[in-house]
Amino acid sequence: MNPDETQAYVLASAAALQLPLSAAQAERVAGHLQRTAAMAELLERFPMEPHDELAEIFRPHGPQAGTVAP
């Protein structure tokens, strides 16, 4: 998205969530979103496999998926 589209997205999202957002706040949020998208784009270009992820995979404790707790 270009900066104008990002700004429009931020304003529309804030309105949909009924979040009060000043023009200055929306501009800062849009700027952060643009930077985050640019970083994500760089990461998406790098081929990674599951074993490249060093963080432990989240496994919830408790009943197994698909079972009903009493």
C-alpha positions as CSV (number, residue, x, y, z in Angstrom):
1,M,0.0,0.0,0.0
2,N,1.2,3.5,-0.6
3,P,1.1,6.1,2.2
4,D,-2.3,7.5,1.2
5,E,-3.9,4.0,1.1
6,T,-2.3,3.1,4.5
7,Q,-3.7,6.3,6.0
8,A,-7.2,5.5,4.6
9,Y,-6.9,2.0,6.0
10,V,-5.9,3.3,9.5
11,L,-8.8,5.8,9.5
12,A,-11.3,3.2,8.3
13,S,-10.1,0.6,10.9
14,A,-10.4,3.1,13.7
15,A,-13.9,4.1,12.6
16,A,-14.9,0.4,12.4
17,L,-13.6,-0.2,15.9
18,Q,-15.0,3.1,17.2
19,L,-11.5,4.2,18.3
20,P,-11.1,7.9,18.6
21,L,-8.0,8.9,16.6
22,S,-6.8,12.4,15.9
23,A,-5.2,13.2,12.5
24,A,-1.8,13.2,14.1
25,Q,-2.3,9.9,15.8
26,A,-3.6,8.3,12.5
27,E,-0.5,9.6,10.7
28,R,1.8,8.0,13.3
29,V,-0.1,4.7,13.2
30,A,0.1,4.7,9.4
31,G,3.8,5.4,9.5
32,H,4.4,2.5,11.9
33,L,2.3,0.3,9.7
34,Q,4.3,1.2,6.6
35,R,7.5,0.4,8.4
36,T,6.2,-2.9,9.7
37,A,5.0,-3.9,6.2
38,A,8.4,-3.0,4.7
39,M,10.1,-5.2,7.3
40,A,7.7,-8.1,6.7
41,E,8.3,-7.8,2.9
42,L,12.1,-8.2,3.5
43,L,11.4,-11.3,5.6
44,E,9.1,-12.8,3.1
45,R,11.8,-12.7,0.4
46,F,14.1,-14.9,2.5
47,P,13.4,-18.6,2.0
48,M,12.9,-20.2,5.4
49,E,12.0,-23.7,6.5
50,P,10.4,-24.7,9.8
51,H,13.7,-25.8,11.2
52,D,15.0,-22.2,10.7
53,E,12.6,-21.0,13.4
54,L,14.5,-21.0,16.6
55,A,11.5,-20.1,18.9
56,E,9.7,-23.0,20.5
57,I,6.4,-23.8,19.0
58,F,3.5,-23.0,21.3
59,R,1.8,-26.2,22.6
60,P,-1.0,-25.5,25.1
61,H,-1.2,-27.6,28.2
62,G,-4.4,-29.3,29.0
63,P,-6.9,-31.3,27.0
64,Q,-5.8,-32.4,23.5
65,A,-7.3,-30.5,20.6
66,G,-10.6,-31.8,19.6
67,T,-11.6,-33.1,23.1
68,V,-14.1,-31.6,25.4
69,A,-13.0,-30.7,28.9
70,P,-15.4,-31.9,31.7
